[in-house]
């Protein structure tokens, strides 16, 4: 049997299984809940030892999960948080009380997993094992609650074996069409798969087509449906590079509360409001006591994250058309000077050309690269957009060389944005922080 000595080896072992986050070679037949059910059965269903909030969507899942976990933690509950992807450390995905998973416990639990899956008649995926590890970790830490984010889709996602207190749906957009479907309606139907019978559903504002699908599924399940725009009015107040302040007015009670959010972007106000709506449904007596300060405690890596102020260095994992639009709206509001540079790389299957069309007019120089060695997109397709617009750019296929080149050029620019993929911003952040901000 394999011997695991530390958390690095633990995650290397888990990575040795099929990782659909790093390959485009998959289809519906690769996703089945019966495998996850069998894994959990072997370990006596750890997910049944704490109460769960389950979150699906395209944008804002991780932020909404974080905000809800902060409210639960500040209420005195031991709270687990399971999100994906990570930026620089696998332990970002599994947290209790907003602290990364303990490496010693991760090592022990992974060793236990390795021992118990030797005789399986099927081979689990990396994400199934990560999900199992998270559920086991939360049981060992004696969590009262866990906030669980789906990985891909919803209906067939490995997390969708939970029986949650509530199903939470963040904004849904076109993504992963090769698996979820080509239309918004098809994708919404997959995400709506986390809605359970007679379990309240809380949704962000949605495209009318998405809203219709969600309402139909909620009605079929006899589940109450709460739409954010009907429940909370958001009034923005102050914003800076480090935080923003806004007012939430709850329409049913007509109560209002001011909150400070340690994350940038107008969309983070909506994510924070959705978490507040869910929390207020279950703990109305605590909401207005906790909201003024709970969100100011922690931020989420790779979401409008500022690594430097002079020059401004901003990283964001935006990888869809709408998330790029929102990133640029917020960048233009805060950028610190007129000269800007972009480091961009996205995975195959993303709308690379369309994203670059949105980005091209906001930067003076472009460095285009692959975010990882897998699922490589067509860099020439991106370059054609810049060439036809008369933009200055270089293509550097080697990601590490692209990052080093970017850092060298940063000396002559006021702003740098790194976006297109969580893999790219993760590699950039590690090199940026390990070796100093500017060469």
VOGU-3710 file (C-alpha; in Angstrom, 3 decimals, decimal comma):
1> xxxxxxxxxx> 0,000/0,000/0,000  1,150/3,522/-0,771  2,607/5,433/2,188  1,744/9,136/2,447  4,141/11,226/4,536  2,808/14,787/4,236  0,047/16,914/2,727  2,031/17,509/-0,473  2,177/13,755/-1,065  -1,496/13,531/-0,101
11> xxxxxxxxxx> -2,568/15,874/-2,870  -0,132/14,277/-5,305  -1,827/10,955/-4,599  -5,263/12,487/-5,208  -3,962/14,140/-8,403  -2,844/10,732/-9,682  -6,485/9,933/-10,403  -8,355/11,357/-13,383  -8,633/15,125/-12,994  -11,335/16,624/-15,171
21> xxxxxxxxxx> -10,282/20,137/-14,181  -7,192/19,594/-16,332  -8,551/17,756/-19,333  -11,183/18,445/-21,957  -11,642/14,720/-22,593  -14,846/13,970/-20,755  -18,557/13,523/-21,313  -21,714/12,918/-19,318  -20,881/9,237/-18,856  -17,880/10,183/-16,694
31> xxxxxxxxxx> -20,123/11,803/-14,080  -22,195/9,473/-11,919  -23,376/9,905/-8,364  -23,314/6,193/-7,556  -19,507/6,237/-7,298  -19,617/9,078/-4,790  -22,356/7,347/-2,815  -20,198/4,212/-2,601  -17,161/6,179/-1,411  -19,173/7,891/1,307
41> xxxxxxxxxx> -20,765/4,607/2,370  -17,297/3,118/2,982  -16,619/5,957/5,438  -20,058/5,861/7,118  -21,443/8,909/5,336  -19,438/11,724/6,961  -21,632/14,372/5,302  -24,523/13,366/7,561  -22,718/14,609/10,679  -23,304/18,330/10,085
51> xxxxxxxxxx> -25,837/20,613/8,442  -25,115/21,724/4,888  -25,750/24,673/2,603  -25,221/23,740/-1,061  -24,214/26,277/-3,735  -24,209/26,051/-7,548  -23,904/28,629/-10,314  -21,424/30,000/-12,819  -20,120/33,123/-11,102  -19,773/34,008/-7,440
61> xxxxxxxxxx> -20,109/30,524/-5,927  -16,880/30,704/-3,956  -17,450/34,252/-2,730  -21,034/33,551/-1,684  -19,889/30,396/0,114  -17,180/32,360/1,916  -19,599/35,095/2,990  -22,115/32,586/4,330  -19,381/30,704/6,190  -18,243/33,959/7,822
71> xxxxxxxxxx> -21,750/34,644/9,108  -22,068/31,112/10,477  -18,632/31,229/12,109  -19,371/34,574/13,738  -22,570/33,082/15,138  -20,459/30,687/17,179  -20,821/27,633/14,928  -17,877/25,480/13,852  -18,144/25,944/10,108  -16,601/24,045/7,200
81> xxxxxxxxxx> -16,081/25,560/3,760  -15,528/23,513/0,589  -14,747/25,469/-2,594  -12,887/25,110/-5,880  -10,642/25,718/-7,651  -7,685/26,736/-5,503  -5,211/29,421/-6,535  -1,894/28,382/-4,953  -2,641/25,756/-2,290  -4,995/22,761/-2,409
91> xxxxxxxxxx> -5,838/23,430/1,248  -7,710/26,567/0,146  -10,500/24,201/-0,909  -11,049/22,715/2,556  -11,331/25,148/5,453  -12,778/25,206/8,954  -13,352/28,522/10,692  -11,825/30,134/7,572  -8,467/28,482/8,192  -6,843/26,231/5,605
101> xxxxxxxxxx> -6,999/22,513/6,359  -4,395/21,234/8,801  -1,642/19,425/6,825  -1,204/16,664/9,406  -4,897/15,801/9,449  -5,023/15,968/5,638  -2,126/13,494/5,543  -3,801/11,086/7,964  -7,184/11,232/6,239  -5,689/10,726/2,791
111> xxxxxxxxxx> -3,767/7,712/4,077  -7,071/6,326/5,353  -8,684/6,978/1,975  -5,809/5,261/0,150  -6,127/2,205/2,374  -9,882/1,901/1,948  -10,168/2,359/-1,803  -7,649/-0,318/-2,774  -10,344/-2,919/-3,341  -12,814/-0,698/-5,228
121> xxxxxxxxxx> -14,108/-2,043/-8,515  -13,991/1,458/-10,029  -11,395/4,222/-10,083  -12,600/7,512/-8,499  -11,823/10,918/-9,983  -9,643/13,543/-8,354  -12,671/15,708/-7,552  -14,573/12,802/-5,992  -11,619/12,115/-3,700  -11,235/15,801/-2,827
131> xxxxxxxxxx> -14,926/15,957/-1,978  -14,632/12,839/0,178  -11,586/14,330/1,888  -13,476/17,540/2,614  -16,445/15,701/4,090  -14,157/13,570/6,257  -12,213/16,613/7,405  -15,386/18,418/8,476  -16,483/15,371/10,476  -13,100/15,117/12,208
141> xxxxxxxxxx> -13,245/18,822/13,059  -16,741/18,354/14,520  -18,325/20,989/12,310  -21,830/22,186/13,046  -22,324/23,474/9,502  -20,587/23,139/6,157  -20,999/25,353/3,102  -20,403/23,211/0,007  -19,733/24,580/-3,470  -20,318/22,404/-6,525
151> xxxxxxxxxx> -17,403/21,770/-8,848  -19,006/21,476/-12,291  -22,701/21,800/-13,051  -24,911/20,504/-10,277  -27,114/17,550/-11,180  -24,238/15,061/-11,544  -21,651/16,903/-9,470  -19,899/14,802/-6,824  -21,200/17,122/-4,089  -24,814/16,515/-5,070
161> xxxxxxxxxx> -25,302/13,621/-2,678  -25,903/16,016/0,236  -29,276/16,753/1,836  -28,924/20,491/2,437  -30,814/22,992/4,540  -30,970/25,205/1,452  -29,974/25,223/-2,211  -28,277/28,433/-3,317  -27,924/29,461/-6,973  -25,519/32,222/-8,001
171> xxxxxxxxxx> -25,635/33,873/-11,475  -25,704/31,339/-14,301  -23,879/31,979/-17,565  -22,756/30,035/-20,632  -19,905/27,716/-19,562  -18,633/24,158/-20,052  -20,960/23,737/-23,021  -19,306/20,439/-23,941  -20,764/18,973/-20,753  -23,601/21,203/-19,525
181> xxxxxxxxxx> -25,257/22,019/-22,856  -25,168/24,741/-25,481  -27,962/26,973/-24,200  -28,603/28,937/-21,031  -31,710/26,865/-20,435  -29,775/23,597/-20,640  -27,034/24,858/-18,343  -29,606/26,211/-15,876  -31,306/22,811/-15,817  -28,015/21,162/-14,826
191> xxxxxxxxxx> -27,383/23,731/-12,092  -30,975/23,401/-10,881  -30,201/19,744/-10,232  -29,082/20,672/-6,706  -32,644/21,742/-5,793  -34,144/19,195/-3,398  -37,721/18,410/-2,387  -39,268/20,871/0,053  -35,948/22,640/0,582  -35,779/26,434/0,214
201> xxxxxxxxxx> -34,015/27,835/-2,836  -32,214/31,192/-2,825  -31,150/32,709/-6,126  -29,191/35,709/-7,347  -30,700/37,868/-10,068  -30,809/35,768/-13,227  -31,395/36,013/-16,945  -35,165/35,556/-17,517  -34,541/32,236/-19,283  -32,575/30,937/-16,302
211> xxxxxxxxxx> -35,129/32,240/-13,834  -37,895/30,343/-15,625  -35,961/27,055/-15,423  -35,179/27,537/-11,722  -38,765/28,437/-10,864  -40,064/25,372/-12,695  -37,675/23,046/-10,861  -38,479/24,626/-7,496  -42,203/24,243/-8,157  -41,717/20,602/-9,171
221> xxxxxxxxxx> -39,878/19,982/-5,886  -42,429/21,999/-3,872  -39,522/24,135/-2,664  -39,955/27,800/-1,651  -38,087/30,122/-4,025  -36,489/33,407/-2,957  -35,031/35,768/-5,571  -32,434/38,238/-4,324  -33,805/41,254/-6,192  -37,204/40,749/-4,529
231> xxxxxxxxxx> -35,758/40,425/-1,047  -32,856/42,880/-0,679  -32,127/46,298/-2,182  -28,403/47,064/-2,359  -27,193/50,639/-1,915  -23,458/51,081/-2,704  -21,595/53,591/-0,549  -17,766/53,806/-0,366  -15,215/51,777/-2,310  -11,424/51,605/-2,288
241> xxxxxxxxxx> -8,667/49,240/-3,350  -9,026/47,285/-0,114  -12,730/47,241/0,757  -16,187/48,556/-0,006  -19,152/49,595/2,081  -22,810/49,190/1,153  -26,282/49,151/2,691  -28,638/46,165/2,488  -32,347/46,933/2,851  -34,495/43,861/3,486
251> xxxxxxxxxx> -37,768/44,540/1,689  -40,041/42,288/3,747  -39,014/43,645/7,158  -37,929/47,075/5,858  -34,829/46,762/8,039  -31,499/48,051/6,757  -27,924/47,299/7,727  -24,569/48,653/6,576  -21,769/46,190/5,861  -18,101/46,363/4,873
261> xxxxxxxxxx> -16,797/43,836/2,358  -13,095/43,068/2,076  -13,410/42,241/-1,614  -13,592/44,446/-4,697  -16,258/44,483/-7,404  -19,916/45,414/-7,600  -20,724/41,715/-8,049  -19,306/41,017/-4,582  -22,061/43,193/-3,126  -24,581/40,866/-4,768
271> xxxxxxxxxx> -22,770/37,756/-3,521  -22,645/39,191/-0,003  -26,339/40,088/-0,175  -27,277/36,570/-1,302  -25,392/35,066/1,634  -27,112/37,555/3,961  -30,513/36,576/2,551  -29,873/32,891/3,240  -28,496/33,538/6,708  -31,382/35,833/7,635
281> xxxxxxxxxx> -33,886/33,141/6,676  -32,430/30,748/9,255  -31,057/33,170/11,876  -33,069/36,404/11,685  -32,195/37,296/15,262  -28,459/37,427/14,431  -28,335/39,020/10,980  -28,253/42,689/11,900  -25,778/42,131/14,694  -23,255/40,312/12,487
291> xxxxxxxxxx> -23,485/41,949/9,049  -21,686/45,199/9,960  -18,392/43,391/10,584  -18,475/39,725/9,449  -17,591/40,368/5,797  -14,612/42,591/6,611  -12,554/39,728/8,021  -11,488/37,622/5,025  -11,093/37,840/1,263  -10,994/35,081/-1,343
301> xxxxxxxxxx> -7,788/34,479/-3,330  -7,935/35,239/-7,027  -11,136/37,281/-7,035  -10,260/40,910/-7,875  -7,208/40,389/-5,676  -4,716/43,245/-5,437  -1,109/42,036/-5,068  0,463/45,494/-5,290  -0,753/49,093/-5,215  2,215/50,854/-6,885
311> xxxxxxxxxx> 2,077/49,739/-9,610  -1,379/48,216/-9,383  -1,222/44,442/-9,862  -4,654/42,817/-10,004  -5,366/39,117/-10,522  -8,779/37,652/-11,229  -9,904/34,199/-12,351  -12,512/35,544/-14,796  -12,959/33,086/-17,665  -16,423/33,777/-19,104
321> xxxxxxxxxx> -17,748/36,668/-21,193  -19,796/38,168/-18,374  -17,101/37,769/-15,735  -14,598/39,538/-18,025  -17,141/42,342/-18,556  -17,552/42,812/-14,824  -13,830/42,635/-14,193  -13,198/45,430/-16,683  -16,021/47,596/-15,345  -14,482/47,448/-11,891
331> xxxxxxxxxx> -10,876/47,766/-13,084  -11,694/50,984/-14,938  -13,241/52,381/-11,764  -10,108/51,833/-9,681  -7,061/51,699/-11,953  -4,203/53,830/-10,696  -2,787/55,308/-13,918  -3,162/55,561/-17,682  -0,695/52,893/-18,851  -1,809/49,295/-18,450
341> xxxxxxxxxx> -0,546/45,846/-19,389  -2,487/42,555/-19,611  -1,253/38,997/-19,078  -3,922/36,674/-20,467  -4,338/32,947/-20,865  -7,431/30,754/-20,940  -8,132/27,050/-21,327  -9,411/25,409/-24,492  -13,184/25,488/-24,733  -13,464/29,037/-23,434
351> xxxxxxxxxx> -14,520/31,955/-25,654  -10,971/33,288/-25,986  -11,587/35,487/-29,017  -14,722/37,074/-27,577  -12,992/37,752/-24,248  -10,073/39,470/-25,982  -12,465/41,675/-27,946  -13,757/42,917/-24,588  -10,251/43,416/-23,186  -8,358/44,930/-26,117
361> xxxxxxxxxx> -9,296/48,599/-25,690  -8,287/48,832/-22,010  -4,577/47,984/-22,263  -1,446/49,301/-23,977  0,431/46,027/-24,143  -0,595/42,357/-24,141  1,242/39,172/-23,218  -0,609/36,044/-24,332  0,248/32,607/-22,954  -1,045/29,180/-22,007
371> xxxxxxxxxx> -2,365/28,987/-18,431  -1,182/25,385/-18,072  0,258/22,505/-20,068  -3,183/20,961/-20,530  -6,276/22,060/-22,478  -4,302/24,539/-24,604  -6,311/27,153/-26,455  -5,442/28,596/-29,866  -3,156/31,568/-29,138  -3,235/32,665/-32,780
381> xxxxxxxxxx> -6,980/33,196/-32,536  -6,389/35,645/-29,686  -3,508/37,300/-31,554  -5,701/37,913/-34,610  -7,980/40,143/-32,526  -5,010/42,220/-31,340  -3,358/42,299/-34,779  -6,512/43,585/-36,476  -6,806/46,302/-33,824  -3,209/47,447/-34,162
391> xxxxxxxxxx> -2,316/46,450/-30,610  1,174/45,764/-29,285  1,500/42,197/-28,049  3,745/39,187/-27,716  2,955/35,479/-27,592  4,928/33,472/-25,048  3,830/29,846/-24,938  5,899/29,041/-21,859  3,832/30,236/-18,890  6,738/30,850/-16,547
401> xxxxxxxxxx> 8,645/32,836/-19,178  5,499/34,861/-19,874  5,226/35,723/-16,184  8,904/36,741/-15,959  8,522/38,889/-19,083  5,439/40,521/-17,614  7,222/41,370/-14,381  10,124/42,946/-16,270  7,826/45,092/-18,387  5,824/46,180/-15,357
411> xxxxxxxxxx> 8,496/48,742/-14,489  7,204/51,007/-17,251  3,461/50,597/-16,629  0,994/51,831/-14,002  -1,287/48,782/-13,945  -1,151/45,075/-14,604  -4,142/42,752/-14,867  -3,695/38,979/-14,971  -6,815/37,040/-15,960  -8,406/34,307/-18,090
421> xxxxxxxxxx> -7,838/31,282/-15,856  -7,398/30,327/-12,210  -4,403/28,236/-13,297  -2,673/31,286/-14,765  -3,319/33,581/-11,809  -2,230/30,832/-9,416  1,099/30,400/-11,170  1,543/34,157/-11,439  0,784/34,757/-7,766  3,254/32,105/-6,668
431> xxxxxxxxx> 6,078/33,500/-8,804  5,170/37,094/-7,974  5,128/36,612/-4,224  8,013/34,119/-4,033  10,531/36,234/-5,912  9,366/39,762/-5,155  6,939/41,927/-7,096  9,219/43,487/-9,724  12,492/42,397/-11,257
//
